[in-house]
Amino acid sequence: MKLETAPQDVAVHGNFETSDFKVGDIAFIVDMFADKVYSYKERAIIRELSCNAHDSHIMAETEDVPFDVHIPTQLEPYFSIRDYGTGLSDREVREHYAGIGISTKRDNNSLVGCYGIGTLSPYSLADSFTVKSYKDGVCRNYSCYRNELRQPVVSLLTESETNEDNGVEVSLTVQGHVYEFQKAAIHVFRFWEGTLPDINDNHVVETCKQQREKYVFTGEDYGMSPDWGKMVAIMGNITYTIPEELDEFQCDGYLKFELGELNFDSGRENLTMDDKTKEAIADKFDEVKSKLSDEATKQIEALSTAWERANLADSLKLGQLGRRIKTDLNKYDLPTTHEEMIYLKRNWRVTDKGETSKLPLGENISYYKFKPRFQTRIRSWLKDQDRHTIVLLTEKQISQTRIDPEIIEDLDHLPKIGNSSGYRTVDNCKVYKLSNNDRWRAKTRDNWIEDEVDLKDDEERVYVEINRFEVVGQKWFTNNPSQIRSSVEDLKEYIGDVKVYGVKSVLLKSKGFQNGNWISLDKYLKREMTKVAPKSISKFTEDSNMAQLFCSLADMVDDERFSKFKNLYKNRDDYSFCKVLDNLDMEVEKSDEINIAYKEIIDNHQIFDIIDRSTATTNLSTVAKYIQVGDQV
């Protein structure tokens, strides 16, 4: 991205003695840029590395190819991004990941980068991370870390031929930050366009989709909902909050700007309120205001049915958005009914019954064909809803209101009130299945699907306890339905498919439940994992970067300790698998053989005490020769 610089207005005449500008302690500077610049560290790492991936795809003309994003999970607690752009040469990797302020993008307004500090963002959460560069048939694997002086160092670990496409992969372990990365990814990718991220977390994907869809009124360079809130500015896929004093709409929405139109701080978290930025924001508000009414009419008229037109017009009337649209939206109202229709509305633990001749519109409303003697069932179902309205219409009222017949539901599909004995059947409002569709939900209730279960059969069922639809009492998983869902999915290779039920606390004490074949999720996982767990596990606890160096040397030296270690390292147990066993408190013998082999190499070759990994990995043949002659130079 092109940056504006003030013109030089100093002229020096004469022959004066001058001094060059000096840079101080590099470790302090890295601390300042990587640790002090970013207020939201997880968000910064995702944003900066994603922007680098985006720019690389632009330069390589691979915008139609998605870049891979791995959001950390409980079983795989690492974050990574793999792009399919230009790739980096050895020199470029060292310049980008062991330098500050180095950027080739400052004269190009098709690229997002400009400051040359984004590659340092992983240091805000970790002291080391890995970089793989695929360039012209060669894969180079680097370790980026802070040395004993906390200075950034780039070490080439391995170099090999590859058939993979050009690009760069950056990966760092972020254990303990699973939820924070999930939340940050939603913030970063909710408005992303131009290039496509392929994200492993369905919750993030569906949440971003729903957040985009909530803007009922959209144009080429704006989107708004009727809800009160703050407008944001989007430039180069990055979101900036517009200060309240400049926000002329004060509703939940966004304005899009071309790269270079706005100025921002070095962390790309806030706009800088200079004259240029203020003027650009004011101009954009004026531009959008001038076309709101015409755009509203155009979008409403483009809809095919009166029902659709009435719903959009109704949503545009609300909140701050309604104040800005200066056209008559009432003309799209649906006709009133001759006889008033019945509705039941749940709000704050109370269900109210009313009558109206004007069809209610909006969110959390269901429409049913009227049938007598169903109000008890309706009220029972509404008890488990936060805020919801059921409207009952006769055949005549359906015709009069011009509502789309396809959305009219059948009251027989509402759950029946269960047998109070709780033995042969279970009340549908007390037993639920965990939804497989991991989309963003405004209500915890929506994670669960009502189900009918006969406790008399012998089928084993896995359950978690729920209270007000919140999961309680889990020993291993957090009480987060989304994380339970993703973790069970990650364990599929070990235990197969698992259907998880939610059982209300009050039902756990019933005889019907206690006589049934139910097993808690914690106990089920421990039982099934015991079946596949080995008698012992080999868990590597030493320096993984040094371990890879030893593996590289194994084929170059005549020392069986290296080949033994390489074989043990290759067959070590997967980190995720070991983590599962630890979390389930499973008593599995832990073999320390691989760590002993590692220490034997360290103890028998003093060279590894006096050289760092960077020196070793770039001089493998010299190190191998030194080892061959028995540590004698």
C-alpha positions in Angstrom: 0.0 0.0 0.0 1.3 3.4 -0.9 2.2 5.6 2.1 2.1 9.3 2.2 5.3 11.0 3.3 5.7 14.6 4.1 7.8 16.5 1.4 11.3 17.5 2.4 11.3 21.1 3.3 14.8 21.4 4.7 17.7 22.7 2.6 21.3 22.5 3.9 24.0 24.7 2.4 27.6 24.5 3.3 30.0 21.7 4.3 29.0 20.5 7.7 30.1 17.5 9.7 27.2 15.0 9.9 26.4 11.8 11.8 24.5 8.8 10.7 21.2 7.7 12.4 21.8 4.7 14.6 19.6 1.8 15.7 19.8 0.7 19.3 19.1 -2.7 21.0 17.4 -4.9 18.4 15.9 -7.1 21.1 14.2 -4.0 22.6 13.0 -2.9 19.2 11.4 -6.3 18.5 9.8 -6.3 21.9 8.4 -2.9 21.2 7.0 -3.7 17.7 5.9 -7.2 18.4 4.7 -6.9 21.9 3.7 -3.3 22.5 2.2 -2.3 19.2 -0.7 -4.8 19.2 -3.6 -4.5 21.8 -5.3 -7.7 20.5 -2.4 -10.1 19.9 -4.4 -13.1 18.5 -6.2 -10.8 16.2 -3.0 -9.2 15.1 -1.3 -12.5 14.3 -4.2 -13.7 12.2 -4.6 -10.3 10.5 -1.0 -9.7 9.6 -0.2 -13.2 8.4 -3.5 -13.3 6.4 -2.7 -10.0 4.8 0.7 -11.3 3.8 -1.0 -14.4 2.3 -3.5 -12.2 0.4 -0.7 -10.0 -1.0 1.3 -13.0 -2.1 -1.7 -14.4 -4.0 -2.2 -11.0 -5.7 1.5 -10.9 -6.8 1.3 -14.5 -8.0 -2.1 -14.0 -9.7 -3.6 -16.9 -7.7 -6.5 -15.0 -6.2 -8.9 -17.8 -7.1 -6.9 -20.3 -5.0 -7.8 -20.3 -1.3 -5.1 -20.1 1.4 -5.3 -22.5 4.3 -6.0 -21.3 7.8 -5.8 -23.6 10.8 -7.5 -22.2 13.9 -6.2 -24.0 17.0 -8.4 -26.6 18.7 -8.0 -28.4 22.0 -6.4 -31.4 20.3 -4.3 -29.4 17.8 -3.3 -26.2 19.7 -1.5 -24.5 16.9 -2.2 -21.7 14.5 -1.0 -21.8 10.9 -1.5 -20.1 7.5 -0.3 -21.7 4.3 -0.6 -19.5 1.2 -0.1 -20.4 -2.5 1.5 -17.3 -3.7 5.0 -16.5 -4.8 7.0 -18.3 -2.1 10.2 -16.8 -0.7 13.8 -17.4 -1.5 16.3 -18.1 1.3 17.4 -14.4 1.3 13.9 -13.1 1.4 12.9 -15.3 4.3 15.9 -14.1 6.3 15.1 -10.4 5.4 11.4 -10.7 6.2 11.6 -12.7 9.4 14.8 -11.2 10.9 14.3 -7.6 9.9 12.1 -4.6 10.7 10.7 -2.1 8.3 11.6 -4.1 5.2 8.7 -3.9 2.7 8.4 -4.0 -1.1 4.8 -3.0 -1.1 4.9 0.7 -0.4 4.4 1.8 -4.0 1.5 -0.5 -4.8 -2.1 0.2 -3.8 -3.2 -3.3 -4.8 -1.3 -4.8 -1.8 -2.2 -4.4 1.9 1.2 -4.5 3.4 3.4 -1.5 3.9 5.1 -1.2 7.3 7.3 -4.3 7.2 6.5 -5.4 10.8 3.7 -7.9 10.3 6.1 -10.9 10.1 7.1 -10.1 13.7 3.5 -10.5 15.0 4.0 -14.1 16.1 6.6 -12.9 18.6 3.8 -11.2 20.5 2.6 -14.6 21.7 5.5 -17.0 21.2 9.3 -16.9 21.4 9.5 -19.2 18.4 7.6 -20.2 15.3 8.3 -22.1 12.1 8.3 -21.0 8.5 8.2 -23.2 5.4 8.9 -21.7 2.1 8.0 -23.6 -1.1 9.8 -21.9 -4.0 10.5 -23.3 -7.5 10.6 -27.0 -6.5 12.5 -26.5 -3.2 11.0 -26.6 0.3 13.0 -24.9 3.0 12.0 -25.3 6.7 13.1 -22.6 9.1 12.9 -22.0 12.8 12.4 -18.4 13.8 13.2 -17.8 17.4 14.7 -15.5 20.0 18.2 -16.3 21.1 19.6 -15.9 24.6 19.7 -12.1 24.0 16.1 -12.1 22.8 17.2 -11.1 19.4 15.3 -12.6 16.4 17.1 -15.4 14.6 16.2 -17.4 11.5 17.7 -20.9 11.2 17.4 -23.1 8.1 16.6 -26.6 9.4 16.1 -28.6 6.3 16.1 -28.1 2.5 14.6 -30.6 0.1 13.0 -31.0 -3.3 9.2 -30.8 -3.4 6.4 -31.1 -5.9 4.2 -28.7 -3.9 3.0 -25.4 -5.2 4.9 -22.2 -4.4 3.9 -20.4 -1.2 4.7 -19.9 2.5 3.4 -21.6 5.6 3.8 -20.0 9.1 3.0 -22.0 12.2 3.1 -21.4 15.9 2.0 -23.3 19.0 -0.6 -21.3 21.0 -1.8 -23.7 23.6 -4.2 -22.1 26.0 -5.5 -19.6 23.4 -8.1 -21.7 21.6 -11.1 -19.6 22.4 -9.2 -16.3 21.8 -8.1 -17.4 18.3 -11.6 -18.5 17.4 -13.0 -15.2 18.5 -10.2 -13.2 16.8 -10.6 -15.2 13.5 -14.3 -14.2 13.4 -13.3 -10.5 13.7 -10.7 -10.7 11.0 -12.5 -12.8 8.4 -16.1 -11.5 8.7 -15.6 -9.0 5.9 -12.8 -10.7 4.0 -12.9 -10.7 0.2 -10.7 -10.8 -2.9 -8.9 -13.9 -1.8 -10.5 -16.8 0.0 -9.4 -18.3 3.3 -10.0 -22.1 3.7 -10.7 -22.3 7.4 -10.7 -25.6 9.4 -13.2 -24.3 12.0 -16.8 -24.5 10.9 -17.9 -22.4 13.8 -15.7 -19.5 12.5 -16.9 -20.0 8.9 -20.6 -20.0 9.8 -20.3 -17.2 12.2 -18.7 -15.0 9.6 -21.4 -15.9 7.1 -24.2 -15.0 9.5 -22.6 -11.7 10.5 -22.4 -10.7 6.9 -26.0 -11.7 6.3 -27.3 -9.6 9.2 -26.8 -6.5 7.1 -30.2 -6.4 5.5 -29.4 -3.3 3.4 -26.3 -3.5 1.3 -24.7 -1.6 -1.6 -21.5 -1.7 -3.5 -19.6 0.1 -0.8 -21.7 -0.2 2.4 -23.9 -2.5 4.5 -26.3 -1.6 7.3 -28.7 -3.2 9.7 -31.4 -1.4 11.7 -29.7 -2.2 15.0 -28.1 0.5 17.0 -24.3 0.3 17.0 -21.2 1.6 15.5 -20.2 2.0 11.9 -16.8 0.5 10.8 -14.5 1.3 7.9 -13.2 -1.5 5.8 -10.0 -1.0 3.8 -7.8 -3.8 2.5 -9.9 -6.4 4.3 -9.1 -4.8 7.7 -11.8 -3.3 9.9 -11.4 0.0 11.7 -13.9 1.5 14.1 -15.1 4.9 13.0 -14.9 7.3 16.0 -18.3 8.3 17.4 -17.8 12.0 16.6 -17.5 11.1 12.9 -20.2 8.4 12.8 -23.2 10.0 11.2 -25.4 6.9 11.1 -24.8 5.3 14.5 -26.2 1.9 13.4 -24.5 -1.5 13.0 -22.9 -1.2 9.6 -19.8 -0.7 7.5 -18.4 1.5 4.8 -15.8 0.3 2.3 -12.8 2.4 1.2 -10.1 1.9 -1.5 -6.6 1.1 -0.4 -4.8 4.4 0.5 -7.9 6.4 1.2 -7.4 6.2 5.0 -4.4 6.5 7.3 -3.9 4.2 10.3 -1.5 3.4 13.1 1.4 1.1 12.9 -0.5 -1.8 14.4 -3.4 -1.5 11.9 -5.8 -1.4 14.8 -7.0 2.2 14.7 -7.4 5.0 12.2 -5.2 8.1 12.6 -7.5 11.1 12.8 -5.6 13.4 10.4 -7.4 15.7 7.9 -7.2 13.2 5.0 -8.9 10.4 7.0 -11.6 12.7 8.4 -12.4 14.1 5.0 -12.6 10.7 3.4 -15.0 9.4 6.0 -17.2 12.5 5.8 -17.3 12.2 1.9 -18.2 8.6 2.1 -21.1 9.3 4.5 -22.4 12.0 2.2 -22.1 9.7 -0.8 -24.0 6.9 0.9 -26.7 9.2 2.3 -27.5 10.6 -1.1 -28.4 7.2 -2.6 -30.0 5.4 0.4 -33.7 6.1 -0.6 -33.2 5.1 -4.3 -31.3 2.0 -3.3 -34.0 1.0 -0.8 -36.7 1.3 -3.4 -34.6 -0.6 -6.0 -33.8 -3.5 -3.6 -37.4 -3.8 -2.4 -38.9 -3.7 -5.9 -36.5 -6.4 -7.1 -38.1 -8.9 -4.8 -40.6 -11.3 -6.4 -43.4 -11.5 -3.8 -45.4 -9.1 -1.6 -44.3 -11.1 1.4 -40.6 -10.6 0.7 -41.1 -6.9 -0.1 -43.0 -6.3 3.1 -40.3 -8.0 5.2 -37.5 -6.0 3.7 -39.4 -2.7 4.0 -40.3 -3.5 7.6 -36.6 -4.2 8.5 -35.6 -0.9 6.8 -38.1 1.1 8.9 -36.4 0.3 12.2 -33.8 2.1 14.2 -31.4 4.6 12.9 -31.6 3.1 9.4 -35.3 4.1 9.2 -34.5 7.7 9.9 -32.1 7.9 6.9 -34.3 6.4 4.3 -36.6 9.2 3.1 -39.1 7.2 1.1 -42.5 5.9 1.9 -41.9 2.3 3.1 -45.5 1.9 4.4 -46.8 1.3 0.9 -45.2 -2.2 1.0 -47.2 -3.2 4.1 -49.3 -6.4 3.8 -53.1 -6.2 3.9 -54.8 -6.4 7.3 -57.2 -9.3 8.1 -61.0 -8.9 8.6 -60.9 -11.0 11.7 -58.0 -10.7 14.2 -55.5 -13.5 14.2 -54.2 -15.0 17.5 -50.5 -14.9 18.5 -48.6 -16.1 21.6 -45.4 -14.3 22.5 -42.7 -15.5 24.9 -40.8 -12.7 26.6 -38.9 -12.7 29.9 -40.3 -16.0 31.2 -43.9 -14.9 30.4 -46.1 -16.1 27.6 -48.7 -13.5 26.5 -51.6 -14.1 24.3 -53.0 -11.4 22.0 -54.9 -10.7 18.8 -54.1 -8.5 15.9 -55.3 -7.7 12.4 -51.8 -6.7 11.2 -49.4 -9.6 10.6 -46.3 -9.4 12.9 -43.0 -9.3 11.0 -39.4 -9.7 12.0 -37.1 -12.2 13.6 -38.0 -15.0 16.0 -41.5 -15.3 14.6 -43.1 -18.6 13.4 -46.4 -18.9 11.5 -48.7 -21.8 11.9 -52.1 -22.8 10.4 -54.7 -22.5 13.2 -56.0 -25.6 14.8 -58.2 -25.7 18.0 -56.9 -27.2 21.3 -53.2 -26.6 20.7 -52.5 -23.7 23.0 -51.2 -25.9 25.8 -48.7 -27.5 23.5 -47.7 -24.1 22.1 -47.1 -22.7 25.6 -45.1 -25.8 26.6 -42.8 -25.3 23.6 -42.4 -21.6 24.2 -41.2 -22.1 27.8 -37.9 -23.2 26.4 -37.5 -20.2 24.1 -35.9 -16.9 25.0 -38.0 -14.6 22.9 -40.3 -16.0 20.3 -43.7 -15.4 18.8 -46.1 -17.9 17.3 -48.8 -16.5 15.0 -51.9 -18.6 14.2 -53.7 -18.0 10.9 -56.8 -19.5 9.4 -57.0 -20.4 5.7 -58.8 -17.1 5.0 -56.2 -15.0 6.9 -53.4 -16.7 5.0 -55.0 -15.6 1.8 -55.8 -12.1 3.0 -52.3 -11.3 4.4 -50.6 -12.6 1.2 -48.0 -14.4 3.3 -46.0 -17.0 1.4 -47.7 -20.4 2.0 -44.4 -22.2 2.1 -43.5 -20.7 5.5 -46.8 -21.8 7.2 -46.0 -24.7 9.6 -48.2 -27.5 11.0 -48.9 -27.4 14.7 -48.7 -31.2 14.8 -44.9 -30.8 14.3 -44.6 -29.2 17.7 -43.5 -31.6 20.4 -46.1 -33.4 22.4 -46.2 -33.0 26.2 -44.5 -36.1 27.5 -45.6 -38.8 29.9 -45.0 -37.5 33.4 -43.9 -41.0 34.6 -40.7 -40.4 32.6 -40.2 -44.2 32.0 -41.5 -45.3 28.7 -41.0 -42.0 26.9 -39.2 -38.8 27.7 -40.6 -35.3 27.3 -39.2 -33.9 24.1 -38.5 -30.7 25.9 -36.1 -32.4 28.3 -33.9 -34.5 25.9 -31.9 -33.0 23.0 -29.3 -33.8 20.5 -26.2 -31.7 20.0 -26.6 -29.9 16.6 -24.1 -30.9 13.9 -24.4 -27.5 12.2 -21.8 -25.4 14.0 -23.1 -22.0 13.0 -23.1 -18.8 15.1 -26.0 -18.8 17.5 -27.3 -15.8 19.4 -29.0 -18.2 21.9 -27.4 -21.1 23.7 -30.7 -22.9 23.2 -30.1 -23.2 19.5 -27.2 -25.6 20.0 -29.7 -28.3 20.8 -32.3 -30.1 18.7 -35.3 -31.6 20.4 -35.5 -35.4 20.2 -37.8 -38.2 21.2 -36.1 -41.1 23.0 -37.6 -44.4 24.4 -35.7 -45.2 27.6 -36.9 -48.8 27.5 -34.7 -49.9 24.7 -31.1 -51.1 25.2 -29.3 -48.6 23.0 -26.4 -46.9 24.7 -26.6 -43.1 24.5 -23.8 -40.6 25.3 -24.9 -37.5 27.2 -23.9 -34.3 28.8 -25.8 -32.6 31.5 -27.4 -29.2 30.6 -29.0 -26.6 32.8 -30.9 -23.8 31.0 -29.2 -25.2 27.9 -25.7 -24.5 29.3 -23.4 -27.6 29.5 -22.4 -28.3 33.1 -20.1 -30.7 35.0 -17.7 -31.6 32.2 -14.3 -32.8 33.5 -12.2 -32.6 30.3 -14.0 -30.4 27.8 -14.9 -26.9 28.5 -18.7 -26.4 28.9 -18.8 -24.9 25.4 -21.0 -26.8 22.9 -18.9 -25.6 19.9 -15.7 -26.9 21.4 -17.3 -30.2 22.4 -18.5 -30.6 18.9 -15.1 -29.9 17.3 -13.2 -32.0 19.8 -15.5 -35.0 19.3 -15.0 -34.5 15.5 -11.2 -34.5 16.1 -11.4 -37.8 18.0 -13.4 -39.5 15.2 -10.3 -41.4 13.9 -10.0 -43.0 17.4 -13.6 -43.6 18.5 -15.8 -43.2 15.4 -19.0 -41.1 15.1 -20.6 -40.1 18.4 -24.1 -38.7 18.9 -24.2 -36.5 22.0 -27.4 -35.8 23.8 -28.1 -33.0 26.2 -30.1 -34.1 29.3 -31.6 -31.5 31.7 -30.4 -31.7 35.2 -33.9 -32.4 36.6 -34.2 -35.5 34.4 -31.0 -37.1 35.7 -32.7 -38.0 38.9 -35.7 -39.7 37.3 -36.0 -43.5 37.5 -36.6 -43.7 33.8 -33.2 -42.1 33.1 -31.3 -44.1 35.8 -32.7 -47.3 34.4 -31.8 -46.4 30.9 -28.5 -47.2 29.1 -26.9 -43.7 29.4 -23.2 -42.9 29.8 -21.6 -39.5 30.3 -19.4 -38.1 27.6 -16.4 -38.1 30.0 -16.8 -41.8 30.9 -17.5 -42.7 27.3 -14.3 -41.1 26.0 -12.2 -42.6 28.7 -13.6 -46.1 28.0 -13.2 -45.8 24.2 -9.7 -44.3 24.3 -8.6 -47.0 26.7 -9.3 -49.5 23.9 -6.9 -47.8 21.5 -4.3 -46.5 23.9 -0.9 -48.3 23.8 0.7 -49.8 26.9 3.2 -47.0 26.8 3.7 -43.7 24.9 6.8 -42.0 23.7 6.4 -38.3 24.5 9.2 -36.0 23.3 9.8 -33.1 25.7 13.1 -31.6 24.5 13.9 -29.0 21.8 12.0 -30.0 18.6 14.2 -27.7 16.4 17.4 -29.4 17.7 15.7 -32.7 17.2 15.2 -32.0 13.5 18.8 -31.0 13.2 19.9 -34.4 14.7 17.6 -36.1 12.1 19.3 -34.2 9.3 22.7 -35.3 10.6 21.7 -39.0 11.0 22.5 -39.9 7.3 25.7 -37.9 7.4 27.6 -39.3 10.4 28.7 -42.7 11.4 27.2 -42.6 14.9 24.4 -44.9 15.7 23.1 -42.5 18.4 21.9 -40.2 15.6 20.2 -43.0 13.6 18.6 -44.4 16.8 17.3 -41.0 17.7 16.0 -40.4 14.2 14.0 -43.7 14.3 12.6 -42.8 17.7 11.7 -39.3 16.7 10.0 -40.5 13.5 7.9 -43.0 15.5 7.1 -40.8 18.5 3.5 -40.6 19.5 1.5 -37.7 18.1 1.2 -34.7 20.4 -2.5 -34.5 20.1 -2.9 -38.2 21.0 -0.7 -37.8 24.1 -2.7 -34.7 25.1 -6.0 -36.7 24.9 -4.6 -39.4 27.2 -3.3 -36.8 29.7 -6.6 -34.9 29.8 -8.5 -38.1 30.4 -6.2 -39.0 33.3 -5.4 -42.3 31.7 -2.7 -44.3 33.4 -0.4 -45.1 30.5 3.3 -45.8 31.0 5.4 -43.0 29.5 8.6 -44.1 27.8 11.4 -41.7 28.2 13.7 -43.5 25.7 13.5 -40.7 23.1 14.5 -38.0 25.6 17.4 -40.2 26.9 18.6 -40.6 23.3 18.4 -36.9 22.8 20.5 -36.2 25.9 23.1 -38.8 24.9 23.8 -36.9 21.8 24.1 -33.6 23.7 26.3 -35.2 26.3 28.7 -36.9 23.8 29.1 -34.0 21.4 30.2 -30.7 22.9 29.8 -28.9 19.7 26.1 -28.5 20.4 27.0 -26.6 23.6 29.0 -23.9 21.8 27.2 -23.4 18.5 23.6 -22.2 17.9 21.1 -23.9 15.7 21.4 -21.2 13.0 25.1 -21.9 12.6 24.6 -25.7 12.7 21.8 -25.9 10.1 23.6 -23.7 7.6 26.9 -25.7 8.0 25.7 -29.3 8.2 28.7 -30.8 6.5 31.1 -29.0 8.8 29.2 -30.2 11.9 29.1 -33.7 10.5 32.8 -33.7 9.9 33.5 -32.5 13.4 31.3 -35.3 14.8 33.1 -37.9 12.7 36.6 -37.0 14.1 35.3 -37.3 17.6 34.7 -33.6 18.5 38.3 -32.6 17.5 38.9 -29.6 15.2 
